[in-house]
Amino acid sequence: MHKDKPFSQACENNKAPILEKLATLFKQPGTILEIGTGTGQHAVHFADRLPHLVWQPTDHPQNAQLCRPWIADSGLANINPPIALNVLDGVWFDLPAIIGAFSANTAHIMVWEEVRAMFLGIGGVLPSNGVFSLYGPFRYGGRHTSESNERFDRSLRAQASHMGIRDIEDLKALGEETGLVLEEDFEMPANNRLLVWRKS
Ligand SMILES: C[S@@+](CC[C@H](N)C(=O)[O-])C[C@H]1O[C@@H](n2cnc3c(N)ncnc32)[C@H](O)[C@@H]1O
């Protein structure tokens, strides 16, 4: 067992409600591509509870190895080794064939050009009718859904001007540009949402 594994309390809190949705979205066997895997807590939780899936973690090259201790300790056979994937780089064609994609808490961290690259890349590798599930906080009509999200947004922008909670309208426009149609928008605990995009 690895001591001092990277740990996110947010992942511990949100993994069960996210799993509940993913279980209904990813019913067929196949490989799910995760963008911005982070600690790997999500990857391990979902791969363990959805054994018909193969989980493919990826992350920015700076963070791509972060998830290895969680994956190693899980002993699960249905998680592939992580791939270093900066969404801006053209490495999307080296990925295994996938049936779906998932990403959590990445859109407000990435530069907008990276969010666009994530949608373009996923739009390119998803099969027709495939689902991309994007979890996180979002704004609607230019308004935050809670005071805590507003505070979080302010703290993100204070850290770096490129970060910030994204507007659903901008994401929808991006989806249209990249062949991804917003099909569902689930309310989740702690003022988060789980957006379901389907490849048209
Ligand atoms: C707030 S963390 C979320 C991690 C994890 N998904 C979670 O929910 O805890 C944001 C993640 O986005 C990744 N990321 C940021 N820019 C990226 C890029 N250009 N390409 C791929 N991943 C990126 C970071 O490396 C980090 O793992």
The ligand as an SDF file (V2000), in Angstrom:
LIG
                    3D

 27 29  0  0  0  0  0  0  0  0999 V2000
   -9.0640   20.6250  -10.2750 C   0  0  0  0  0  0  0  0  0  0  0  0
   -8.1720   19.3230  -11.0230 S   0  0  0  0  0  0  0  0  0  0  0  0
   -9.4410   18.0650  -11.1500 C   0  0  0  0  0  0  0  0  0  0  0  0
   -8.8700   16.6920  -10.9850 C   0  0  0  0  0  0  0  0  0  0  0  0
   -9.9190   15.5820  -10.8860 C   0  0  0  0  0  0  0  0  0  0  0  0
  -10.6060   15.4160  -12.1390 N   0  0  0  0  0  0  0  0  0  0  0  0
  -10.8930   15.8690   -9.7570 C   0  0  0  0  0  0  0  0  0  0  0  0
  -12.0930   16.0110   -9.9920 O   0  0  0  0  0  0  0  0  0  0  0  0
  -10.4130   15.9320   -8.6170 O   0  0  0  0  0  0  0  0  0  0  0  0
   -7.9640   19.8520  -12.7080 C   0  0  0  0  0  0  0  0  0  0  0  0
   -7.2210   18.8560  -13.5790 C   0  0  0  0  0  0  0  0  0  0  0  0
   -7.1810   19.3770  -14.9180 O   0  0  0  0  0  0  0  0  0  0  0  0
   -5.9260   19.0290  -15.4620 C   0  0  0  0  0  0  0  0  0  0  0  0
   -5.5890   19.8970  -16.5970 N   0  0  0  0  0  0  0  0  0  0  0  0
   -5.3960   21.2390  -16.5750 C   0  0  0  0  0  0  0  0  0  0  0  0
   -5.0260   21.6630  -17.8010 N   0  0  0  0  0  0  0  0  0  0  0  0
   -4.9990   20.5640  -18.6020 C   0  0  0  0  0  0  0  0  0  0  0  0
   -4.6590   20.3610  -19.9720 C   0  0  0  0  0  0  0  0  0  0  0  0
   -4.2760   21.3640  -20.7510 N   0  0  0  0  0  0  0  0  0  0  0  0
   -4.7390   19.1050  -20.4630 N   0  0  0  0  0  0  0  0  0  0  0  0
   -5.1220   18.0700  -19.6650 C   0  0  0  0  0  0  0  0  0  0  0  0
   -5.4400   18.2070  -18.3620 N   0  0  0  0  0  0  0  0  0  0  0  0
   -5.3670   19.4380  -17.8340 C   0  0  0  0  0  0  0  0  0  0  0  0
   -4.9680   19.2210  -14.2920 C   0  0  0  0  0  0  0  0  0  0  0  0
   -3.7310   18.5740  -14.5190 O   0  0  0  0  0  0  0  0  0  0  0  0
   -5.7690   18.6340  -13.1500 C   0  0  0  0  0  0  0  0  0  0  0  0
   -5.5420   17.2600  -13.0000 O   0  0  0  0  0  0  0  0  0  0  0  0
  1  2  1  0
  2  3  1  0
  2 10  1  0
  3  4  1  0
  4  5  1  0
  5  6  1  0
  5  7  1  0
  7  8  2  0
  7  9  1  0
 10 11  1  0
 11 12  1  0
 11 26  1  0
 12 13  1  0
 13 14  1  0
 13 24  1  0
 14 15  1  0
 14 23  1  0
 15 16  2  0
 16 17  1  0
 17 18  1  0
 17 23  2  0
 18 19  1  0
 18 20  2  0
 20 21  1  0
 21 22  2  0
 22 23  1  0
 24 25  1  0
 24 26  1  0
 26 27  1  0
M  CHG  2   2   1   9  -1
M  END
$$$$
